[in-house]
Structure formats: structure tokens, C-alpha cells
Amino acid sequence: MYRLGKFIKKALLPVTIMLVPHTNLKHFSFRIPLLVIIGSLVFFLSTSVYLLSVAIQKDKFHRMEKRLSYYQNQFKELNNSIREIKKAENEFRQLFRLKSKEKVLESIPSRQSGSVNMEDLRDQIQPTVETVKKIKEYLYQERNIYMATPKGLPVNGTISSPFGWRKDPFSGKTEFHPALDVRADIGTPVKTTADGVISFAGWTKSGGHIVAIEHGFGYSTYYAHNKKLVVEAGQRVKRGMVIAYVGETGNATGPHSHYEIRENGKSVDPRRFVEKGQ
């Protein structure tokens, strides 16, 4: 308590800022509490990080939009090729209806008359077919990334403890909380927030009944303090699938779901992904 009071006293200590003009004008100064300066810096840094993340997301979307626009043009070329093939098919059908060899030969148009050159057409179609394959591979990859990225909350409830530094309810010490705690009634379904494979489903002393899921692309999620688990290690799961039910097992002060996301092995704030799911 004494240390806290001493810290607050230091934080409220005023800092004098003096502005001295290069001309003969009189200088002036003003006093600002140290806490206000620190708060302003924290606000500026957090705002900068947020704006940077938004800019990165917009850039990724813009690049995806350009790529899809390119593929759309490729499809237009493919449609033109298909129309040419259908035109050639109709010509051949008309020829095949003729009853004699002489009539067939007499009815074949010359190359200069606009008839389809199948060799040229095949050469045009091949790159288009390869492009279609690339489109399918690209969209399949983008879908896999999307389905492996956590989205929303695992339970319907209210956030009772955020991600970040907090006073531990058991030790009383200030410790880092690498997850969101979502308060909910006992027995509320806990759902996975992304596709993946169960890497662990069992008991730990601090987390109680816990489920860990590997999603690929660097993502993994953890759901702790459950009353009951309904999945097992090695099982494949889809986003929205029930994996457990809310409880208060392990070190818990009440029924809630401890929801943790790791990206490339590092715990990240789940609120980034909760907002995407709203």
C-alpha cells in the first residue's frame, strides 16, 4: 500500500516545460503532471499501432482485390475461347448431317473464311486452363487461412478479465494474463473459434479441464476451466463446433471460459479476433 501511494505521488509530480523563442519575445512555461505525459505517450503509441494494423489489413485486401480482378479478366478470355469452341462445334455438326463425302468436302469453309483454327485455339486455351488452376489453388489457400484464423468468442457471455497485466486473484501479485476470461453460466457450450485439430484435451492443475487446438498457419487456441470436455486429442474440429461446457475447474474464482490465442507461439490479445467475428 505504501509503495502504491509513493508511485501515485511520483506519477502526479508536475513537470515544467519551457518554450524559448529564437526572437526577443518573452519565453513561457507550463506545468504538466508526469502521469498526463505518460498517458499521452501510451495513447499515441497505441493509436499508431492500431492505425498501422488497419493500414496493413487494407493493403492486404487491396492486393487480393487486384489479384481477383486479374483472374476475372482471365475468365473473360476463357469465355471467349468457349464461344469459339461452340461455334466450331456447330459448324462440325452441320457438316456431319450431310449424307455424302462430296457434300461434306464441298461445305468445308476455307481457313480464310473465318473458320476456327483448332491448333491456335488449343494454344490459347492452355494458358487459360493453367490460370484457372492457379485461381482455384489461390482461393483454396485463402479459404484455409480464413478458416484457421480465430474468429469471435468461444462462449456467449461477458468479458470479466481482459488480456494484459492484472492483479492475480489468488496471489495478489501483478501478473500478466495471456487470455480473455469470459463469464458464463455453468454448462454453457464452449465452441471452437476456428478449424483445427485437437492437440490436447485433459486435466491440468491450474487450468482444470482444458482443450488446446492447433489451427495451422501459426495459430493455436486454448480453452480452460471447463466442466466437461466432449472432444479428444487428434480429433478434427470445425469453427462453431462444441468442444466443452463452461465450468470452474482448476484455479478459478467462478464459472467462466479462459480463452487464449497464440500466434507463432506468442500469446496475443483475443480482442483483435473477437472484433472480426462481430
C-alpha positions as CSV (number, residue, x, y, z in Angstrom):
1,M,0.0,0.0,0.0
2,Y,2.9,2.3,0.9
3,R,4.6,1.6,-2.5
4,L,1.4,2.2,-4.3
5,G,0.9,5.6,-2.6
6,K,4.6,6.5,-3.4
7,F,4.1,5.6,-7.0
8,I,0.9,7.7,-7.3
9,K,2.7,10.6,-5.7
10,K,5.5,10.4,-8.2
11,A,3.1,10.0,-11.1
12,L,1.3,13.2,-10.1
13,L,4.5,15.1,-9.8
14,P,4.4,18.1,-12.1
15,V,6.9,18.5,-14.9
16,T,7.8,22.0,-16.1
17,I,8.1,22.5,-19.9
18,M,9.7,25.7,-21.1
19,L,9.4,27.2,-24.6
20,V,12.1,29.6,-25.6
21,P,11.6,31.6,-28.9
22,H,14.6,32.5,-31.0
23,T,13.4,36.1,-31.2
24,N,13.4,38.6,-28.3
25,L,9.9,37.5,-27.3
26,K,9.5,36.5,-23.8
27,H,9.7,32.8,-23.1
28,F,6.9,31.0,-21.3
29,S,6.5,27.7,-19.4
30,F,3.7,25.5,-18.2
31,R,3.5,22.5,-15.8
32,I,2.0,19.1,-16.6
33,P,1.7,16.1,-14.3
34,L,4.1,13.3,-15.3
35,L,1.1,10.9,-15.4
36,V,-0.5,13.0,-18.2
37,I,2.7,12.9,-20.3
38,I,3.0,9.1,-19.8
39,G,-0.7,8.7,-20.6
40,S,-0.4,10.8,-23.8
41,L,2.6,8.8,-24.9
42,V,0.8,5.5,-24.3
43,F,-2.3,6.8,-26.2
44,F,-0.1,8.0,-29.1
45,L,1.7,4.6,-29.4
46,S,-1.5,2.5,-29.1
47,T,-3.2,4.7,-31.7
48,S,-0.2,4.4,-34.0
49,V,-0.2,0.6,-33.7
50,Y,-3.9,0.4,-34.3
51,L,-3.7,2.6,-37.4
52,L,-0.8,0.6,-38.7
53,S,-2.7,-2.7,-38.3
54,V,-5.7,-1.2,-40.1
55,A,-3.4,0.1,-43.0
56,I,-1.9,-3.4,-43.3
57,Q,-5.3,-5.1,-43.5
58,K,-6.4,-2.6,-46.1
59,D,-3.2,-3.2,-48.2
60,K,-3.8,-7.0,-48.0
61,F,-7.4,-6.5,-49.1
62,H,-6.3,-4.2,-52.0
63,R,-3.8,-6.7,-53.2
64,M,-6.4,-9.5,-53.1
65,E,-8.8,-7.3,-54.9
66,K,-6.3,-6.6,-57.7
67,R,-5.5,-10.3,-58.0
68,L,-9.1,-11.3,-58.3
69,S,-9.6,-8.5,-60.9
70,Y,-6.8,-10.1,-62.9
71,Y,-8.4,-13.5,-62.6
72,Q,-11.7,-12.1,-63.7
73,N,-10.1,-10.9,-66.9
74,Q,-8.7,-14.3,-67.4
75,F,-12.2,-15.8,-67.1
76,K,-13.5,-13.4,-69.8
77,E,-10.8,-14.7,-72.1
78,L,-11.8,-18.2,-71.3
79,N,-15.4,-17.4,-72.1
80,N,-14.3,-16.1,-75.5
81,S,-12.5,-19.3,-76.1
82,I,-15.5,-21.4,-75.1
83,R,-17.7,-19.4,-77.5
84,E,-15.2,-20.1,-80.3
85,I,-15.3,-23.8,-79.5
86,K,-19.1,-23.9,-79.5
87,K,-19.1,-22.1,-82.9
88,A,-16.7,-24.7,-84.3
89,E,-18.9,-27.5,-82.8
90,N,-22.0,-26.1,-84.6
91,E,-20.1,-26.0,-87.8
92,F,-19.0,-29.6,-87.5
93,R,-22.5,-30.7,-86.5
94,Q,-23.8,-29.2,-89.7
95,L,-21.2,-31.0,-91.7
96,F,-21.9,-34.3,-90.1
97,R,-25.6,-34.1,-91.1
98,L,-24.6,-34.2,-94.7
99,K,-25.1,-37.6,-96.3
100,S,-22.1,-37.9,-98.7
101,K,-18.4,-37.4,-98.6
102,E,-18.6,-35.0,-101.6
103,K,-21.1,-32.7,-99.9
104,V,-19.0,-32.7,-96.7
105,L,-15.9,-31.6,-98.6
106,E,-17.8,-29.0,-100.6
107,S,-19.3,-27.5,-97.5
108,I,-16.0,-27.1,-95.5
109,P,-15.1,-23.4,-95.4
110,S,-11.6,-22.3,-96.2
111,R,-9.3,-21.2,-93.4
112,Q,-9.5,-17.6,-94.7
113,S,-13.3,-17.6,-94.3
114,G,-13.2,-17.2,-90.6
115,S,-13.4,-20.9,-89.6
116,V,-11.8,-21.8,-86.2
117,N,-8.2,-22.8,-86.3
118,M,-8.1,-25.6,-83.6
119,E,-4.3,-25.5,-83.2
120,D,-4.3,-21.8,-82.5
121,L,-7.3,-22.2,-80.2
122,R,-5.7,-25.0,-78.2
123,D,-2.6,-22.8,-77.7
124,Q,-4.9,-20.0,-76.4
125,I,-6.8,-22.3,-74.1
126,Q,-3.8,-24.0,-72.4
127,P,-2.6,-20.8,-70.5
128,T,-6.2,-20.1,-69.5
129,V,-6.6,-23.6,-68.1
130,E,-3.3,-23.1,-66.1
131,T,-4.7,-19.8,-64.8
132,V,-7.9,-21.5,-63.7
133,K,-5.8,-24.0,-61.7
134,K,-3.9,-21.1,-60.1
135,I,-7.2,-19.4,-59.2
136,K,-8.5,-22.5,-57.5
137,E,-5.3,-23.0,-55.6
138,Y,-5.2,-19.4,-54.5
139,L,-8.8,-19.3,-53.4
140,Y,-8.4,-22.7,-51.6
141,Q,-5.3,-21.3,-49.8
142,E,-7.1,-18.1,-48.8
143,R,-10.1,-20.2,-47.5
144,N,-7.8,-22.4,-45.4
145,I,-6.2,-19.3,-43.9
146,Y,-9.6,-17.7,-43.2
147,M,-11.0,-20.9,-41.6
148,A,-7.8,-21.4,-39.5
149,T,-7.9,-17.8,-38.2
150,P,-9.8,-17.5,-34.8
151,K,-13.0,-15.5,-35.1
152,G,-15.4,-14.3,-32.3
153,L,-15.8,-15.6,-28.8
154,P,-16.0,-19.3,-27.8
155,V,-19.0,-18.7,-25.5
156,N,-21.9,-16.3,-25.1
157,G,-21.0,-14.3,-22.1
158,T,-19.3,-11.1,-20.8
159,I,-15.6,-10.4,-20.6
160,S,-14.7,-10.4,-16.9
161,S,-10.9,-10.1,-17.2
162,P,-9.1,-8.7,-20.2
163,F,-5.8,-9.6,-21.8
164,G,-2.8,-7.9,-20.1
165,W,-1.4,-7.0,-16.7
166,R,-3.7,-7.5,-13.8
167,K,-3.8,-8.3,-10.1
168,D,-3.9,-12.1,-9.7
169,P,-7.0,-13.1,-7.7
170,F,-5.1,-15.8,-5.8
171,S,-1.6,-14.4,-5.2
172,G,-2.5,-10.8,-5.1
173,K,0.6,-10.0,-7.2
174,T,0.6,-8.1,-10.5
175,E,0.9,-10.7,-13.2
176,F,0.4,-11.0,-17.0
177,H,-2.9,-12.5,-18.0
178,P,-2.4,-14.0,-21.6
179,A,-6.1,-14.6,-22.3
180,L,-9.6,-13.3,-22.1
181,D,-11.9,-14.6,-19.3
182,V,-15.5,-14.8,-20.4
183,R,-18.0,-15.1,-17.6
184,A,-20.9,-17.5,-18.4
185,D,-23.2,-19.9,-16.6
186,I,-22.0,-23.4,-15.8
187,G,-22.9,-25.7,-18.7
188,T,-22.8,-23.1,-21.4
189,P,-21.4,-24.6,-24.6
190,V,-17.8,-23.7,-25.5
191,K,-17.2,-23.6,-29.2
192,T,-14.0,-23.6,-31.2
193,T,-13.4,-20.3,-33.0
194,A,-11.5,-21.8,-36.0
195,D,-11.0,-25.1,-37.8
196,G,-8.2,-27.3,-36.5
197,V,-7.0,-30.5,-34.8
198,I,-7.2,-31.1,-31.0
199,S,-3.7,-31.3,-29.7
200,F,-4.6,-31.7,-26.0
201,A,-7.8,-32.5,-24.1
202,G,-7.4,-33.3,-20.5
203,W,-6.7,-32.0,-17.0
204,T,-4.1,-29.6,-15.7
205,K,-3.8,-28.4,-12.1
206,S,-4.2,-24.6,-12.8
207,G,-6.4,-24.8,-16.0
208,G,-8.7,-27.7,-14.9
209,H,-10.3,-29.4,-17.8
210,I,-8.6,-27.8,-20.8
211,V,-8.7,-28.1,-24.6
212,A,-5.9,-27.0,-26.9
213,I,-6.3,-26.8,-30.7
214,E,-3.7,-26.4,-33.5
215,H,-5.2,-24.5,-36.4
216,G,-2.2,-24.2,-38.7
217,F,-0.7,-21.0,-40.2
218,G,0.8,-20.2,-36.8
219,Y,-2.5,-20.1,-34.8
220,S,-3.4,-22.2,-31.8
221,T,-6.2,-21.6,-29.2
222,Y,-6.7,-22.7,-25.5
223,Y,-10.0,-23.1,-23.6
224,A,-9.6,-23.7,-19.8
225,H,-11.7,-24.2,-16.6
226,N,-14.3,-26.3,-18.4
227,K,-16.7,-28.5,-16.5
228,K,-16.8,-31.2,-19.2
229,L,-14.9,-32.0,-22.4
230,V,-16.6,-33.5,-25.5
231,V,-13.5,-33.9,-27.8
232,E,-10.3,-35.9,-27.7
233,A,-6.7,-35.4,-28.9
234,G,-6.3,-36.0,-32.6
235,Q,-9.9,-35.1,-33.5
236,R,-10.6,-32.6,-36.3
237,V,-12.9,-29.8,-35.5
238,K,-14.7,-27.1,-37.4
239,R,-15.4,-23.5,-36.4
240,G,-18.5,-23.3,-34.2
241,M,-18.3,-26.9,-33.1
242,V,-19.0,-27.6,-29.4
243,I,-15.8,-28.8,-27.7
244,A,-16.6,-28.4,-24.0
245,Y,-19.0,-26.9,-21.4
246,V,-18.3,-23.9,-19.1
247,G,-17.2,-24.8,-15.6
248,E,-14.9,-23.5,-12.8
249,T,-12.3,-26.3,-12.6
250,G,-8.7,-25.6,-11.7
251,N,-7.7,-22.2,-10.4
252,A,-11.0,-20.3,-11.0
253,T,-13.0,-17.9,-8.8
254,G,-16.2,-18.6,-10.7
255,P,-17.7,-20.1,-13.8
256,H,-16.0,-18.7,-16.9
257,S,-14.1,-19.7,-20.1
258,H,-10.4,-18.8,-20.2
259,Y,-9.8,-18.1,-23.9
260,E,-6.2,-17.8,-25.1
261,I,-4.8,-17.3,-28.7
262,R,-1.2,-17.8,-29.7
263,E,0.2,-16.6,-33.0
264,N,3.5,-18.2,-33.9
265,G,3.9,-19.3,-30.3
266,K,3.3,-15.9,-28.7
267,S,0.1,-15.0,-26.8
268,V,-1.8,-12.2,-28.5
269,D,-4.9,-10.2,-27.5
270,P,-8.0,-12.2,-28.5
271,R,-10.0,-8.9,-28.8
272,R,-8.3,-8.4,-32.2
273,F,-10.1,-11.6,-33.4
274,V,-13.3,-11.1,-31.4
275,E,-14.0,-7.8,-33.3
276,K,-13.6,-9.7,-36.6
277,G,-16.3,-12.1,-35.6
278,Q,-18.9,-9.4,-34.7
